[in-house]
């Protein structure tokens, strides 16, 4: 899908998900990220994303105040890429930040380690890391600042 939804709970948010009985099967990725604080109003961002350029990272979201289609309330970047069979792509990185990746569909290799659909990896403060697609693959990457302040309050903070 070309639609990306990001919710910032803030002081509270009620949310329900439902698909019509006759809807086609759907896969989605749902991620919870802790904000820096409990300050902020609830906010839902629904963004129509541009088409993916094969073998390039597309930014989906970044910290508030940064140049990104949607915004999170912490030091976190979310990106995705569609990688063609046999193609290589360097994982996104920032000095001092960790990179987490999730294979939404397909199979990729990092060195000699395979990662299949629904598998993920954590690379603490990586240098240059290249992944190669064994099959056409969609990968989601998260750049996470391990030194970022986070709140532990709230439903998912316990």
N, C-alpha and C positions, 0 to 999 in steps of 0.2 A: 504494500500500500504506500501511497505517497503522503499519507496523513500521519503526523507525529503528535501525540498528546502528552503533555507534561503537566502534572498537578503539584502545586506547592500547598501543603496543608495549612501552614501558618497556625492560627489559633484553633483550627478545627475544620473538618471537611467531611461531608457525608457523600458517599459515592456508591453506586450500584452499577453492575454490568449485566447486560442481557443481549442476546441475539435472537432474532426471530426464528421460529421453528424451521422455516423453509430456507434459512440462510446457508450459504455454502460453508464448508469447514474453513476455519480460520486459525492461523498460528500468530501468536503475539508474544512479546517479551515484556514482562512487567518487573520493574526494578524499584527498590526503595532505597533512597539515599537520605542520610541524616542531614538536616540543615545545621548551619552554624549556631543558630539560636531559635527560640520560639517566637521571635518578633516577626511580624509580617501578616498580612491578610491572606486568607485562602485565595488561590488563583489557579485557574485552569487555562492552559495555553494549547490551542489546537492550530497546528501549523501545516500548511500544504508545502511539502518539500519539493525542490527541483529534482529532476531525474538524476539518477546516479550516473556518474561518468565511470565506466569500467576501470578497475585497477587504480582508483583514487579514493582517498578518504573524503567523506562528506560530513561536515559538522552538523549535528542535530541540535545540540544544546551546550551551553557554557555558563560560567558564573555570571551573576547579575552585573551589568555594566560592561560586559565584554561583547564583541561583535559576534553574535550567534543568533540563529533563528528563534530559539527558545532559551529560557534562563532558569538556572537552579540557584538555590541560596547557599551555595558552598563552593569550594574550589574543586570543581568537577567538570570535565568535558566529556561529551558523548558524541561518538562518530560512528559511521558505518561505511562499509565498502563492499562492492560486488567484484569478486576476483575470478577471472576466466581460467579455464583449465590450463595448467602449466605455467600460469603467470605468477610473478613474485611481486610482493609489496612489503615495504618496510612498515612495521607497526608504528603508530603515532607515539610520540614520547615528549616529555618535558624533563629537563634536568631536575633531579630530586623528587620527581613524582613517580608513582607506580602506574603500571599499565595493566588493566584487566581486560581480557577479551572473551567473547562468547561466539561460538560458531552457530549462527542461526540456522543455516542449512549448508550442506556440502561437507567437504573434508579438506583440511589444510595441514601442512607439515611445518614445524619449526625445528630446524636441524633434522634429526631422524625421528622426531616424536609426532605421531599423528593426533589430530584433534578432529573429531567427527561432529555431526549435527548434535546440538545441545550440550556440547562439551565446552569447558572454559579453562582459562589459565590466568595466573597472576605472575607478573614479572616485576619484582621490586626494583625501582629505579633502574630500568634497563638501559643498556647502551643501544646501539643499532641492532635491531632484531628483524629479520626478514622471514615472512611466511610465504609458502608456495601452495597454490591451490592444486589439489589432486583431482578435484571435480569443481564444477562451477559452484562458488561458495559466497555466501553472504555472512560477513563478520561484523560484529558490533564491538567497539573498543571504548573503554572508559579510562580517562586519565584522571588519577586521583592524587590529591596532595595529602600525603600521610601526616603532615604537620598541621593540617587544617583543624580549626576548632569545630567540634560537633556537640550537639545537645544529645543527652541520653534520655530525655523526658519524652513522653508520648507513647502511643500504642506500640510502636516498633523500636523504641529506645530502651526498653527494659533489659 
